[in-house]
């Protein structure tokens, strides 16, 4: 094994480690937003929305600005 192949192996290993650390940093930075979004999805699927569904079910529709009277 020559010094050239040793040097290339070391450089490739450091490049892979750098890439791995960069990707992990990116994922860990986005993780809080992903968890928050997942909780919002679960809450909406359970029916715990902002109350708009319940209001529409009871016949209390939002006023869209058109006055019928």
C-alpha positions as CSV (number, residue, x, y, z in Angstrom):
1,X,0.0,0.0,0.0
2,X,1.5,3.3,-1.1
3,X,1.2,6.7,0.6
4,X,-1.1,7.8,-2.2
5,X,-3.7,5.2,-1.4
6,X,-3.4,5.8,2.3
7,X,-3.9,9.5,1.8
8,X,-6.8,9.0,-0.5
9,X,-8.4,6.6,2.0
10,X,-8.0,9.1,4.9
11,X,-9.4,11.9,2.8
12,X,-12.4,9.8,1.7
13,X,-13.1,8.8,5.3
14,X,-13.0,12.4,6.5
15,X,-15.3,13.4,3.6
16,X,-17.8,10.7,4.6
17,X,-17.7,11.8,8.3
18,X,-18.2,15.4,7.3
19,X,-21.1,14.5,5.1
20,X,-22.6,12.4,7.8
21,X,-22.3,15.1,10.4
22,X,-23.8,17.7,8.0
23,X,-26.8,15.5,7.3
24,X,-27.3,14.8,11.0
25,X,-27.2,18.5,11.8
26,X,-29.8,19.2,9.1
27,X,-32.1,16.5,10.4
28,X,-31.8,17.5,14.0
29,X,-32.4,21.2,13.1
30,X,-35.7,20.2,11.3
31,X,-36.8,17.7,13.9
32,X,-38.8,20.1,16.2
33,X,-40.8,21.4,13.2
34,X,-41.5,17.8,12.1
35,X,-42.6,16.7,15.6
36,X,-44.9,19.8,15.8
37,X,-46.4,19.1,12.4
38,X,-47.0,15.5,13.3
39,X,-48.7,16.5,16.6
40,X,-50.9,18.9,14.6
41,X,-51.9,16.1,12.2
42,X,-52.7,13.7,15.0
43,X,-54.8,16.4,16.7
44,X,-56.7,17.1,13.5
45,X,-57.3,13.4,12.9
46,X,-58.7,13.1,16.4
47,X,-61.1,16.0,15.7
48,X,-59.5,18.4,18.1
49,X,-59.3,21.2,15.5
50,X,-59.9,24.9,16.1
51,X,-63.6,24.5,16.6
52,X,-64.6,25.3,13.1
53,X,-65.8,21.8,12.5
54,X,-68.1,21.8,15.5
55,X,-69.5,25.2,14.5
56,X,-70.3,24.0,11.0
57,X,-71.9,20.9,12.3
58,X,-74.2,23.0,14.5
59,X,-75.3,25.1,11.6
60,X,-73.2,28.1,12.6
61,X,-71.4,28.9,9.4
62,X,-68.7,31.5,9.1
63,X,-69.8,34.8,7.7
64,X,-68.1,35.1,4.3
65,X,-69.0,38.8,3.9
66,X,-72.1,38.3,1.8
67,X,-75.2,39.7,3.5
68,X,-78.4,37.8,2.5
69,X,-80.7,40.0,4.5
